[in-house]
């Protein structure tokens, strides 16, 4: 692969990471499948870039700056992903404790509250 395609690979990966980051900014409206697809595509482009760097000539200086900026965006996406996962776990915990549902979504049998008196 010619060296002139390396910035294009990095830009394609950055576009995918930005898209996933935009989805994760609103975790309740986020389509998880779309987010995972974008992150996997970004990973593929970065692996392709890495393989091309090993075979090609010297990398350009601006390519390094773009890669450092992309690393920051990947860290931000990781933080957003962690927050979304934590929020999902808290939501499931509240759902299980208040409504009596299992993690699979099955309803637990109702438990009577208070005391039952036979004498009235």
N, C-alpha and C positions, 0 to 999 in steps of 0.2 A: 504494500500500500504506500503510495507516495506521501511525503511529509505534509503536503498541502491539505490533506484530508484530516489530519490530526485535530486542528481547531474545530472542524465540523463535528467530529466525534465527541469532543468535549462539550460543544454547544448543544448537541442532541441530548447528552446525558444531563446537562444543566437544565434544559427545558423539561425533561421528565421529572427531575427532582423538584423544580419549582411547581409543577402541576400537582405532585403529591403533597407538597407543603401547603398549597392553596386548599386542597381537599381536607387536609388534617387541621387546618385552622378552624373549621366548623365540624367538629367530630360527630355531632348528632345527625348532620346531613350528609356525612361522608359515606360514599359507596366503597366498602372495604375492598371488593374485588378490583375496582378501578385503581385504587391507591396501590395495591400490591402489584398490579400489572405495570404501573408507571415506575415503581421502584425496581422491579426486575428488569425492565427495559433499560433503565439508567445503569444498572449493574452490568448488563450486557455491553453497553457502549463503553463503559469504563474498562471492562476487561479487554475489549477490542482495542482500545487506546493503549492499554498497557502492553499488549502483545505487539502492537505496531511500533511502540517506542523501542523495544528490544531489538527489532530488526532494522530500524531506520537510522538515519544520521542523527546529528545533535538536535535536541529539542530546542525550539525557539524560546526566548526569554518570556514573551507574553503568554505563552502556553502555561508556564509555571504559575504566573499570577492568576490566570483563569482557574487553574486546578486548585490553588489555595482558596479562592473565593468559593468554588464549588464545595470544597471540604467544609467550609463554614455553613453553607446551605444544607449540607447533609447532616451536620450536627443539629441544626435547628429543626430539621424534619424528624430526627431521632427524638428530640425533646417533645415535639408535638405528638409523635406516635406514643411515647411513654405516657404523656398526660391523657391522651384519649383512652389508652388501655386502663389506666388508673380510674378514670371516670366510669368506664364500662364495668370495672370490678365493683366500684362503689354502688352503681346502679343495681347490679345483680344482688349485692348484699342487702340493699334496702328492700328490693323486691322479695327476696327470700324471707327476710325477717318480718315484713309487714303483711304481705298478702299470702304467705304460705306456699310459695312455688319452689320447685327444685330448679337446679341449673339447666335441666333439659326442658323446662317449661311446664312440667306436669303439676297439677294442683294437689296440694297436700290435703288430707281430711281435716275438716274443721275441728278445732279443739274448743270445748265449752269453756266459757270464762266465768269466773266467780264460783259460787258454791251451789250445789244442788241439795235441797232440803226435802226430806220425806215427811217431816212433821208440819210443814207449812210455814 
